[in-house]
């Protein structure tokens, strides 16, 4: 037990430093190309912080643990929205640009509707489903790149001092590598610790693994807040949620199709269909609708999301 605990700590340190460098590199690139930080967060930063989910879900699917790949994607969306974004909002609520938010939010709900439709009608994710999800990922990236070209940054960003491009790119790449390695260490050793304590695999997938692979987003969110880049944090969370459905699930399903796990039930029905998917929609609606309508986020909104996450985890450990 000592070695997993030590490796868990090493992974945490890698995440912290990687998140710090990753945010520095991403914000530097945002200033250099004169694009809003929210768009950078929804694309470049999201890809980097979603790498752990891609690795964990793909490995799980290929080794016959489809329930982990499935639970990790949905659990990560819930964790990103109801824990990570909620912390950001509760600590430092502020204004957001609804225009920059529309594309990632629209893509998320289109992908989520397709994902839920497959889950409720067939109960299995086949290779064609995976290819459709990957096509959505490509379309999302293309739309965001076009948006970046057509959306100038605010004047204060344009006037910000720019560092060497090689340094900014290097910080971005090294930060992403440290985030991926750190998350891998945390998930592998954290799962060992959880199993030693007798926690079921299905619960581990939706809670512990989802939280572990979402730690990069959490570290990035905290680092962004500390550096005064709240928009980057929110964009990262929403972009990561899109990637969890279209990239993480798309890759794992394409490589190794799987069915929805049947080992947890609520009132005799599949727990995922009764609770997990509806909660995923609920927390994203609570996170994004106020931002799109009012152009700002409030502290009560963040507290409400945290309460939903606490209740979700409590139910998972009770079924």
N, C-alpha and C positions, 0 to 999 in steps of 0.2 A: 504493500500500500504506500510505502514511503516514496518509491520511484515515481509512480503516477502523480502523487501530490507535488513532487519537485518539478516534474515536466509540466504540470498544470500551471505552476507559478512562472516557469520560463515562457510558456505560451502567452500568459497574460502580459509579461514584460515586452515580448515581441509585438503584441497587439498595441500596447500603449505607445511605444516608440514609432511603430509603423504608421499608426493613425496620425501622429504628430507630423511626420514627414509627408504623408499623403495629402493632408490638408494644405500644408505649405505649398506643395507642388501644384495642386489643383487650383488654388486661389491665384497663384502666380500665372498659370496658363490662362485663367479666366481674364485677368487684367491684360495680358499680352494680346489676346485675340479679341478684346473688347466685347465679351459676351456676359450676360447675367450669371452670377454664381449659381442661381437655382438651376439653370440649364446645365451647367458644368456638373453640378451635384447629381442631376437626374441621368447623366450619361457616363462620363469618365469616372467619377468617384463611385457611382453605383456598380459599374463593372468590376472595379477593384475590390469593393467590399462584398460583392456577391460571389467572388471566387470560392470561398469556403463552402457555400451552399452547393455550387456546381460540383466540387470535388466529392463532398459527402454524399449527395444524392446519386451521382453517377456510380460511385463505388458501391453504394448500398444496392442499387438496382442490378448492377452486374453480378453481385454476389448473392442475389436471390432474396434481398431484404427490401422488397418494394414498399413495405409499410413505412420504412424509415425515409425512403425517397419521397413518398407521398406526404407523410406527416411533416417532414422537414420543410417542404415548400409552403404548405398552409400555415404551419406553426411559425415560420419565419415572418410571413406577412403579418400575422397577428402580433407577434413580438415587436416587429419594426414599428407598427402603427400604435399599439396600445401600451408599449413600454418605452421604446427609444424616442419616438416622436413625442410621446406624452411627457417624458422627462424634459425634453427640449422646450415644449410649450409651457409646462408648469414652472420651469425655472426662469425662462425669458420669453414670454409671449410677445408677439410683435406683428408688424405688417408684412404681407407677402404680395407678390405681383400675380393676380389671377391669370393674366395672359400667359405667363411662363408656366403656370401650373396646369393649364387646360389639356395640353397634349399628353403628359404622363398620366394624368387622372383618367382621361378618356380611354387611353390604351389599357390602363389597368382594368377598368370595368368591362371593356369589351373582352379582354382575355379571361377575366374572372367569370363572366357570363358563359363563355365557351367552355371553360374548365368545369364549371358547376353543371352545365348541361350534359357534358360527357359523364360526369360522376353520377348524376341522378338518373340518366336514361340507360346507360350501358353498364356502369359499375367497373369498367376496365379502360385502361389507357393503352391504345394500340400504337404501332409505329406511325401510321398516317396522322394520328392525333399529335404525336410528337413533332412531325414535320410541319404541321399547320402552326403549332406554337413557335417553332423556330422561324417560320416565315413572318409571324407577327413581330418577333424580335428584330428581324432585319428591317421591317417596315418602321418600327419604332425608332431605330437608330437613324434611318434616313430622314424621317420627319424632324427629329431633333437637330440633325446637322443642318437641314434647311432652315429651321427656326433660328439656329445660332448665326447663320449668315445674314438673316433678315432682321435680327434684333440687336441694336447697338446697346452697349453698356451705358449706365449712367455716367455723367461727366466726372464724378469723383473717382470712379473706377478708372476712367481713361487717363486721369492725371496722376494715378498712383505710380510710384516708382517701380520699374521693372527690373528683375534680376536676370542673370544669364539664363538663356533658354535651356542650355544643357543641364544646368543645375536644377531648374524646375522639373525638367523631364526625369532627371536622375532621382530626385526626391519622390516623384510620383511612382516610378518603377520600383525602387527599393522599398518604399512604404508599402506598396501592394504585395511584394514578396514577403515582407515581415508579417503583414496582416494574414496572408494565406498560411504561412508556416505556424504563426501563433495560434490561429483558429484551429488548425489541424491538431496541434498538440493539446489544446484545450478540449476539443471534442473527443479525441481518442482516449485521453487519460481521464477526462471528466466522466465519460461513459463507463469506463472501468470502475471508477469510484462509485457511480450510481448503481451499477450492477452488483457490486460488492455489498451495497446497502439494501439490495432486494427490490429495486424499482423495475417494473415491467418494461419491455422493449417498446411497446406502443406508446406508453406514457413518456418514455425517454425521447422518442421521435418528435412528439408534438411540443414538448416542453424543454427538456435538457439539451437535446441536439439542436433544436430550433434556436434556443437562447445562445448556445455556444457558437453556432455559425452566424448569429446576428450580432455577436460581440464587436466585429469590425464596425458595423453601423453605429453601435453604442459608443465605441471609442471615438469614431469620427464625429458623432454628434456632440460629445462632451468637449472634444478638442476644438471643434468649430465654434461652440459657445464661448469657450475660454478665449478664443482669438477674435470673437465678435463677428463670426460669419454664420448667423442663424439661417439665412436663406440656403446656404450650401448644405446645411444639415437636413432641412426639410426636403430639399430636392433630392438628396441622397436617399432618404428613407422611401419616398414615393417611387423613385427610379428603381431602387432595389426591390420593391414590391412587384413592379412590373417584371423585372428580370427573374424573380423567384417563380413566376408563373410561366413566362414564355421562354426563358433561357434555361434555368435550372430544371424545370419539369420537361421542357422540350428536349434537352440533351439526354436526360436519364430515360425518358420514355422511348425516344428514338433508338437508343442503344439496347435497352432491355425493357420491353413493355411489361406492365404489371397491373394488378387489379386493386381495388380499394380494400384495405384491411378490414376484416370482419370480426376481430377479436374483442371489440369494445361496443357495448350497446347501452342505449338509454330508452327505458320503457319498451324494451324488446326490439328497438330499431337501431340501425347502424349509427354509432355515436358521431361519426364524421359528417353524415348527412343531416343529422338532427341538430348538432351543435357547432362543429368545427367550421364548416363552410358558411353557415349563417353568421357566426361571430366574425369571420373574415370580412364579409360584406359590411357588417354593422360598424366595425371599428374604422374601416376606410371611409365610410360615409360620414361618420362623426368627425374624422380628421380633415376631410377635404371639402365638404359642403360649406361650412362656415368660411373657409378660406376663399372659396370661389365666389360666394355671395357678398361677403363683407370685406374681403381683402385683408383680413387680419385673423390672428389666433388669440384665444383667451386662456387665462390660467384655469378657470373652471372646466374648460374643454379638456385640458391636459389631465386634470385630476379625475375627471369622469373616465377617460381612457385607461388610466392606471387602475381604477376600481374594476373596470371590465376585465383587465388582464389578470388581476388578483383572483377574481371570481372564476375565470376560465381555468386557471391553474388549479384552483381548489377542486373544481369539478373533475378535472382530468385525474387527479390523484385519488378521487373518491369512487370512480367507476371501475 
